[in-house]
Amino acid sequence: MTNLASTTDTPAAAVLTETDDGAARLHRNLFIAIAAVLVVAPFVAYPVFVMKVLCFALFALAFNLLLGYGGLLSFGHAAYFGMASYVSAYTAKNWGLTPELAILLGTAVAAVLGTVFGALAIRRQGIYFAMITLALAQMVFFFSLQTPRFTGGEDGIQAVPRGKLFGLVSLADDRVLYWLVAAIFMGGLLLIYRIIHSPFGQVCKAIRDNEPRAISLGYRANQYKLMVFVLSATLAGLAGATKAIVFQLASLTDVYWTMSGEVVLMTLVGGLGTVFGPIVGAIVIVAMQNYLATLGAWVTVVQGVVFVVCVLLFREGIVGVIAKAIKKPL
Amino acid sequence: MPEDTILSTSGLTKEFAGFTAVNGVDLKVRRGSIHALIGPNGAGKTTCFNLLTKFLAPTRGTILYNGRDITREKPAEIARLGLVRSFQISAVFPQLSVLTNVRIALQRKRGDNFDFWRSERTLKSLDEDARRLVEAVGLSSFQALTAGELSYGRKRALEIATTLALDPEMLLLDEPMAGMGREDVERIEALIRKVSKDRTILMVEHNLSVVASLSDRITVLARGQVLAEGDYAAVSKDPRVVEAYIGSGGGHGHH
């Protein structure tokens, strides 16, 4: 497993994964810039579109935490995203939970699911790990398909009420809801950044780089792998649960394997193993889906071409290429 | 005297689907010694090594470390007992800096390694020790480079610094000189001698001149069994050892 992320001859962003003080300053400035963009965005762009980008960006960030920093390729992240989305939608609609509680509950369910699936999957490495995550996610899909009483089956859970935040602030207006979503996104981003740059993150990177060596130094590698898996699944769940409130919808699309594929695509296009890459990747992919929607099914073809071009020309992804050019980790 | 033996095996055996790679090996490593495990290709040295470091599970036999049965322990656990191995291929963390490589080892005993909410700045207190270790292996001017950028010999040196960061009671070195140029061999040889002062070292090594100059005791393996044991002078004169080496084409070109 050491190296699903970095079997390539020119390791993606390899020389650049560490943070010195200069890089830390750069990152702080980037966080301020992102915050500024978040403040301005709803006034220059359609808020629902921005919220969609933010949800998927958080999803991609969570996925990248696992693959880019844990070296674990999950091909079943839709399970956590989708299941959290269902739980959040169901509890908001049928139990009348306030949106923050619905989101929290959805996220918690994703955490539990991630713990169970992660514990099973980390017993195998490399492609077998990826296959197990895919198989488990497909089970979640079939479960969702077979339990229309809970998931609404083919129709999904529609007309989810956005409700009132803490029972006080109505989120019906997009521009109000936006601030909640922006706050969740920023919180998630900062948390992931902290995880990557924590003592725990250091050990994860070591295990990603060379698992047998980390074990020989006395690290119980599987415990770290499980922990990073659960963190990633939980944050993917947070993204899915939030998405359900934003679109007032949870559907089979959210748990289908193509959703797992899409998040891989976003991460690779943006830059695997970079902090900010998944955000850029999510913007590119979501924008493509939105603005090329008139092409119908051809969007998939365009996505495929983008993916091939990306892998052939710049394997490090957009942000990875920039990081290389400025010789700073991003 | 049993208290002088740090690591011992009895009847250590490993079978792979119909093939016995290691067959009833009884090994005793004296505390504070440098013990070499040699033998022609296919003698079972590496398998034996992987059994001792728990990267393979033995079919039969027991392994005692400081009188404690470690036959069924997991690899990470024996490292925690002070028995640390190196690898044949250079084992560094290629995407981390030289200094961080060493710090990862220092970090292990801190007990806050699952704290994902804490800043890595808390690790800065380890930098001083890490720098000292990096300096000890002559890598000071490379400490900001990522380990993947180092030359082969320097990666080996970094690996030793990382291993020493754990302050292990016993080191298991898997062909420390493999693939090294002459200068590197001399440097690593001096380093091994230096670190052996208050530790026990067991190494698998092909370079017989290194084995001759470093080791106090040598165990020769052939076809998975102990063929001879003693100091270099005794072992090199043993006709069975000579035959085993010549019979297999003279070992590995080191004479």
Chai-1 contact restraints between the chains, C-beta under 6 A:
chainA,res_idxA,chainB,res_idxB,connection_type,confidence,min_distance_angstrom,max_distance_angstrom,comment,restraint_id
A,A14,B,Q95,contact,1.0,0.0,6.0,A-B,restraint_1
A,V15,B,T146,contact,1.0,0.0,6.0,A-B,restraint_2
A,T17,B,Q95,contact,1.0,0.0,6.0,A-B,restraint_3
A,E18,B,S97,contact,1.0,0.0,6.0,A-B,restraint_4
A,I195,B,F116,contact,1.0,0.0,6.0,A-B,restraint_5
A,H197,B,E120,contact,1.0,0.0,6.0,A-B,restraint_6
A,S198,B,F116,contact,1.0,0.0,6.0,A-B,restraint_7
A,S198,B,R118,contact,1.0,0.0,6.0,A-B,restraint_8
A,S198,B,E120,contact,1.0,0.0,6.0,A-B,restraint_9
A,P199,B,D112,contact,1.0,0.0,6.0,A-B,restraint_10
A,P199,B,N113,contact,1.0,0.0,6.0,A-B,restraint_11
A,P199,B,D115,contact,1.0,0.0,6.0,A-B,restraint_12
A,P199,B,R118,contact,1.0,0.0,6.0,A-B,restraint_13
A,P199,B,L123,contact,1.0,0.0,6.0,A-B,restraint_14
A,F200,B,N113,contact,1.0,0.0,6.0,A-B,restraint_15
A,F200,B,F114,contact,1.0,0.0,6.0,A-B,restraint_16
A,F200,B,D115,contact,1.0,0.0,6.0,A-B,restraint_17
A,F200,B,F116,contact,1.0,0.0,6.0,A-B,restraint_18
A,V203,B,N113,contact,1.0,0.0,6.0,A-B,restraint_19
A,A206,B,F93,contact,1.0,0.0,6.0,A-B,restraint_20
A,A206,B,I104,contact,1.0,0.0,6.0,A-B,restraint_21
A,D209,B,F93,contact,1.0,0.0,6.0,A-B,restraint_22
A,D209,B,P94,contact,1.0,0.0,6.0,A-B,restraint_23
A,D209,B,Q95,contact,1.0,0.0,6.0,A-B,restraint_24
A,N210,B,A91,contact,1.0,0.0,6.0,A-B,restraint_25
A,N210,B,F93,contact,1.0,0.0,6.0,A-B,restraint_26
A,R213,B,A91,contact,1.0,0.0,6.0,A-B,restraint_27
A,I215,B,P75,contact,1.0,0.0,6.0,A-B,restraint_28
A,I215,B,A76,contact,1.0,0.0,6.0,A-B,restraint_29
A,S216,B,A79,contact,1.0,0.0,6.0,A-B,restraint_30
A,S216,B,R85,contact,1.0,0.0,6.0,A-B,restraint_31
A,L217,B,A79,contact,1.0,0.0,6.0,A-B,restraint_32
A,L217,B,A105,contact,1.0,0.0,6.0,A-B,restraint_33
A,L217,B,R108,contact,1.0,0.0,6.0,A-B,restraint_34
A,G218,B,A76,contact,1.0,0.0,6.0,A-B,restraint_35
A,G218,B,A79,contact,1.0,0.0,6.0,A-B,restraint_36
A,G218,B,R80,contact,1.0,0.0,6.0,A-B,restraint_37
A,G218,B,R108,contact,1.0,0.0,6.0,A-B,restraint_38
A,Y219,B,A76,contact,1.0,0.0,6.0,A-B,restraint_39
A,R220,B,A76,contact,1.0,0.0,6.0,A-B,restraint_40
